[in-house]
Amino acid sequence: MSRFKVDGLHCKNCVGRVVKAVQGLDPGAEVALDLDSAILTVGRTALSDAAIIAGVVDAGYEATAA
């Protein structure tokens, strides 16, 4: 399981965009993003941390390993 800090979240729509971006890379991934803490958790995936961060960046947000 990997955890990331996501910057730039403002609302539930932002959360949905990030979750959709990661699941677009790996539809089977378990993805959860808490709006209050801005922590993205990704489990059951073969994606590298770099690939997940790139997906978040492509969605318009910044992410770093937490």
Secondary structure, 3 states (H helix, E strand, C coil): CEEEEEECCCCHHHHHHHHHHHHHHCCCCEEEEECCCCEEEEECCCCCHHHHHHHHHHCCCEEEEC
